[in-house]
Protein backbone atom coordinates (compact mmCIF):
# COMPACT_ATOMS: atom_id res chain seq x y z
CA UNK A 1 0.00 0.00 0.00
CA UNK A 2 2.86 2.36 0.83
CA UNK A 3 4.37 1.83 -2.62
CA UNK A 4 1.06 2.72 -4.27
CA UNK A 5 0.78 5.96 -2.29
CA UNK A 6 4.38 6.85 -3.16
CA UNK A 7 3.67 6.16 -6.84
CA UNK A 8 0.60 8.39 -6.65
CA UNK A 9 2.57 11.26 -5.07
CA UNK A 10 5.34 10.92 -7.67
CA UNK A 11 2.78 10.96 -10.48
CA UNK A 12 1.38 14.28 -9.23
CA UNK A 13 4.90 15.69 -8.97
CA UNK A 14 5.70 14.58 -12.52
CA UNK A 15 2.49 16.12 -13.88
CA UNK A 16 3.29 19.48 -12.30
CA UNK A 17 7.00 19.55 -13.20
CA UNK A 18 6.26 18.68 -16.83
CA UNK A 19 4.17 21.83 -17.14
CA UNK A 20 7.15 24.18 -16.98
CA UNK A 21 7.81 23.31 -20.65
CA UNK A 22 4.63 24.95 -21.97
CA UNK A 23 2.37 27.90 -21.05
CA UNK A 24 -0.20 26.94 -18.43
CA UNK A 25 -2.60 28.76 -16.14
CA UNK A 26 -3.70 27.70 -12.62
CA UNK A 27 -7.31 26.99 -13.60
CA UNK A 28 -6.35 24.99 -16.66
CA UNK A 29 -3.72 23.01 -14.77
CA UNK A 30 -6.32 22.05 -12.17
CA UNK A 31 -8.71 21.01 -14.92
CA UNK A 32 -5.99 18.81 -16.45
CA UNK A 33 -5.10 17.19 -13.08
CA UNK A 34 -8.41 16.93 -11.23
CA UNK A 35 -8.82 13.29 -12.20
CA UNK A 36 -5.54 12.45 -10.46
CA UNK A 37 -6.82 14.05 -7.26
CA UNK A 38 -9.88 11.80 -7.39
CA UNK A 39 -7.59 8.78 -7.27
CA UNK A 40 -5.96 10.25 -4.16
CA UNK A 41 -9.36 10.23 -2.46
CA UNK A 42 -9.85 6.66 -3.67
CA UNK A 43 -6.51 5.60 -2.19
CA UNK A 44 -7.58 7.17 1.12
CA UNK A 45 -10.71 5.00 1.13
CA UNK A 46 -8.79 1.85 0.23
CA UNK A 47 -6.26 2.56 3.01
CA UNK A 48 -9.08 2.21 5.56
CA UNK A 49 -9.68 -1.40 4.56
CA UNK A 50 -8.28 -4.36 6.46
CA UNK A 51 -5.04 -5.60 4.86
CA UNK A 52 -5.57 -8.26 2.22
CA UNK A 53 -4.88 -9.20 -1.41
CA UNK A 54 -7.97 -7.38 -2.76
CA UNK A 55 -6.92 -4.16 -1.06
CA UNK A 56 -3.38 -4.46 -2.41
CA UNK A 57 -4.54 -5.28 -5.95
CA UNK A 58 -6.98 -2.36 -6.06
CA UNK A 59 -4.35 0.02 -4.64
CA UNK A 60 -1.91 -0.97 -7.40
CA UNK A 61 -4.65 -0.53 -10.01
CA UNK A 62 -5.41 2.97 -8.72
CA UNK A 63 -1.71 3.88 -8.65
CA UNK A 64 -1.24 2.74 -12.26
CA UNK A 65 -4.24 4.79 -13.42
CA UNK A 66 -2.83 7.79 -11.53
CA UNK A 67 0.42 7.50 -13.45
CA UNK A 68 -1.50 7.17 -16.73
CA UNK A 69 -3.48 10.33 -15.95
CA UNK A 70 -0.43 12.30 -14.77
CA UNK A 71 1.52 11.45 -17.91
CA UNK A 72 -1.54 11.69 -20.13
CA UNK A 73 -2.40 15.19 -18.88
CA UNK A 74 0.87 16.46 -20.38
CA UNK A 75 0.16 14.84 -23.78
CA UNK A 76 -3.62 14.58 -24.27
CA UNK A 77 -6.48 17.05 -23.85
CA UNK A 78 -8.57 16.81 -20.69
CA UNK A 79 -11.58 15.58 -22.68
CA UNK A 80 -9.69 12.39 -23.56
CA UNK A 81 -8.85 11.75 -19.90
CA UNK A 82 -12.33 12.41 -18.52
CA UNK A 83 -13.60 8.78 -18.73
CA UNK A 84 -10.51 7.46 -16.92
CA UNK A 85 -11.18 9.99 -14.16
CA UNK A 86 -14.84 8.92 -13.99
CA UNK A 87 -13.77 5.35 -13.23
CA UNK A 88 -12.11 6.62 -10.06
CA UNK A 89 -15.13 8.81 -9.27
CA UNK A 90 -17.45 5.82 -9.54
CA UNK A 91 -15.18 3.57 -7.48
CA UNK A 92 -15.22 5.94 -4.49
CA UNK A 93 -18.75 5.01 -3.26
CA UNK A 94 -18.09 1.36 -4.15
CA UNK A 95 -15.00 1.20 -1.94
CA UNK A 96 -16.18 3.34 1.02
CA UNK A 97 -16.78 1.17 4.10
CA UNK A 98 -17.57 3.78 6.75
CA UNK A 99 -20.73 3.80 8.89
CA UNK A 100 -21.97 6.83 6.98
CA UNK A 101 -21.59 4.95 3.69
CA UNK A 102 -23.71 2.07 5.02
CA UNK A 103 -26.46 4.59 5.72
CA UNK A 104 -26.31 5.73 2.09
CA UNK A 105 -26.34 2.44 0.24
CA UNK A 106 -28.04 4.08 -2.74
CA UNK A 107 -24.67 5.61 -3.62
CA UNK A 108 -23.18 2.21 -4.46
CA UNK A 109 -25.46 1.44 -7.44
CA UNK A 110 -24.87 5.01 -8.64
CA UNK A 111 -21.13 4.39 -8.48
CA UNK A 112 -21.60 1.09 -10.29
CA UNK A 113 -23.51 2.79 -13.12
CA UNK A 114 -20.78 5.42 -13.45
CA UNK A 115 -18.10 2.73 -13.73
CA UNK A 116 -20.15 0.74 -16.26
CA UNK A 117 -20.53 3.85 -18.44
CA UNK A 118 -16.93 4.98 -17.98
CA UNK A 119 -15.27 1.67 -18.93
CA UNK A 120 -16.46 1.49 -22.60
CA UNK A 121 -16.02 5.27 -22.86
CA UNK A 122 -12.43 4.80 -21.67
CA UNK A 123 -11.88 2.20 -24.38
CA UNK A 124 -12.99 4.77 -26.97
CA UNK A 125 -10.76 7.43 -25.36
CA UNK A 126 -7.76 5.10 -25.46
CA UNK A 127 -8.38 4.56 -29.17
CA UNK A 128 -8.45 8.36 -29.64
CA UNK A 129 -5.20 8.65 -27.70
CA UNK A 130 -3.59 6.04 -29.92
CA UNK A 131 -4.65 7.92 -33.06
CA UNK A 132 -3.46 11.24 -31.68
CA UNK A 133 -0.12 9.68 -30.69
CA UNK A 134 0.36 8.66 -34.33
CA UNK A 135 -0.33 12.27 -35.35
CA UNK A 136 2.29 13.56 -32.88
CA UNK A 137 4.83 11.08 -34.21
CA UNK A 138 4.23 11.83 -37.89
CA UNK A 139 7.38 12.02 -40.03
CA UNK A 140 7.88 14.26 -43.07
CA UNK A 141 8.66 11.34 -45.38
CA UNK A 142 5.17 9.98 -44.63
CA UNK A 143 3.44 13.23 -45.60
CA UNK A 144 2.25 14.13 -49.10
CA UNK A 145 1.00 17.65 -48.35
CA UNK A 146 -0.23 19.98 -45.63
CA UNK A 147 -3.15 22.33 -46.15
CA UNK A 148 -3.91 25.29 -43.86
CA UNK A 149 -6.73 27.48 -45.04
CA UNK A 150 -6.18 28.23 -48.74
CA UNK A 151 -2.48 27.36 -48.65
CA UNK A 152 -0.87 24.02 -49.47
CA UNK A 153 2.70 22.93 -48.66
CA UNK A 154 4.44 20.14 -50.55
CA UNK A 155 8.12 21.13 -50.47
CA UNK A 156 10.30 18.56 -48.65
CA UNK A 157 12.00 21.18 -46.48
CA UNK A 158 8.68 22.76 -45.51
CA UNK A 159 7.15 19.39 -44.65
CA UNK A 160 10.16 18.53 -42.47
CA UNK A 161 9.82 21.83 -40.60
CA UNK A 162 6.05 21.41 -40.20
CA UNK A 163 6.28 17.85 -38.89
CA UNK A 164 9.04 18.83 -36.48
CA UNK A 165 6.84 21.65 -35.17
CA UNK A 166 3.80 19.38 -34.81
CA UNK A 167 5.81 17.17 -32.45
CA UNK A 168 5.72 20.08 -29.96
CA UNK A 169 1.92 20.05 -29.65
CA UNK A 170 0.76 20.03 -26.00
CA UNK A 171 -2.66 20.22 -24.30
CA UNK A 172 -4.11 23.72 -24.07
CA UNK A 173 -4.26 24.49 -20.38
CA UNK A 174 -7.41 26.68 -20.19
CA UNK A 175 -9.29 23.71 -21.61
CA UNK A 176 -12.69 25.23 -20.85
CA UNK A 177 -12.14 27.40 -23.94
CA UNK A 178 -12.58 26.40 -27.57
CA UNK A 179 -11.92 27.93 -30.98
CA UNK A 180 -14.80 30.11 -32.13
CA UNK A 181 -13.39 30.79 -35.60
CA UNK A 182 -10.27 29.37 -37.18
CA UNK A 183 -8.80 27.93 -40.33
CA UNK A 184 -9.23 24.35 -41.43
CA UNK A 185 -5.92 22.46 -41.47
CA UNK A 186 -5.27 18.99 -42.89
CA UNK A 187 -2.16 16.82 -42.86
CA UNK A 188 -2.44 14.25 -45.66
CA UNK A 189 -0.15 11.22 -45.62
CA UNK A 190 1.01 9.32 -48.70
CA UNK A 191 -1.05 6.29 -47.66
CA UNK A 192 -4.22 8.42 -47.80
CA UNK A 193 -4.62 8.93 -44.05
CA UNK A 194 -5.67 12.50 -43.23
CA UNK A 195 -5.61 14.40 -39.92
CA UNK A 196 -7.91 17.43 -39.86
CA UNK A 197 -8.15 20.14 -37.20
CA UNK A 198 -8.94 23.80 -36.64
CA UNK A 199 -6.09 26.24 -36.08
CA UNK A 200 -5.96 29.87 -34.99
CA UNK A 201 -3.98 32.25 -32.80
CA UNK A 202 -3.88 31.75 -29.04
CA UNK A 203 -5.99 34.01 -26.82
CA UNK A 204 -4.81 37.29 -25.31
CA UNK A 205 -2.90 35.44 -22.58
CA UNK A 206 -0.85 33.37 -25.06
CA UNK A 207 -0.98 35.20 -28.43
CA UNK A 208 2.34 33.70 -29.53
CA UNK A 209 0.93 30.15 -29.65
CA UNK A 210 -1.05 28.33 -32.31
CA UNK A 211 -4.38 27.13 -30.96
CA UNK A 212 -5.25 23.69 -32.37
CA UNK A 213 -8.55 21.86 -31.95
CA UNK A 214 -9.46 18.27 -32.86
CA UNK A 215 -13.21 18.01 -32.41
CA UNK A 216 -13.68 19.25 -28.83
CA UNK A 217 -10.08 18.55 -27.82
CA UNK A 218 -7.91 21.68 -27.63
CA UNK A 219 -4.11 21.88 -27.94
CA UNK A 220 -1.44 24.55 -28.29
CA UNK A 221 1.81 24.83 -30.23
CA UNK A 222 4.15 27.79 -29.93
CA UNK A 223 6.72 26.41 -32.38
CA UNK A 224 4.11 25.98 -35.11
CA UNK A 225 2.91 29.58 -34.65
CA UNK A 226 6.46 30.88 -35.00
CA UNK A 227 7.05 28.70 -38.06
CA UNK A 228 3.95 29.95 -39.88
CA UNK A 229 5.08 33.54 -39.24
CA UNK A 230 8.39 33.05 -41.07
CA UNK A 231 8.48 34.67 -44.50
CA UNK A 232 10.86 32.03 -45.84
CA UNK A 233 8.18 29.39 -45.32
CA UNK A 234 7.01 28.67 -48.87
CA UNK A 235 3.58 27.57 -50.03
CA UNK A 236 2.77 25.92 -53.32
CA UNK A 237 -0.43 27.94 -53.55
CA UNK A 238 -1.09 31.59 -52.64
Secondary structure, 3 states (H helix, E strand, C coil): CHHHHHHHHHHHHHHHHHHHHCCCCHHHHHHHHHHHHHHHHHHHHHHCCCCCHHHHHHHHHHHHHHHHHHHHCCCCCHHHHHHHHHHHHHHHHHHCCCHHHHCCCHHHHHHHHHHHHHHHHHHHHHHHHHHHHHHHCCCHHHEEEEEECCEEECCHHHHHHHHHHHCCCEECCCCCCCCCCCEEEEEEECCCCEEEEEEEECCCCCCCCEEEEECCEEEEEHHHHHHHHCCCCCCCCC
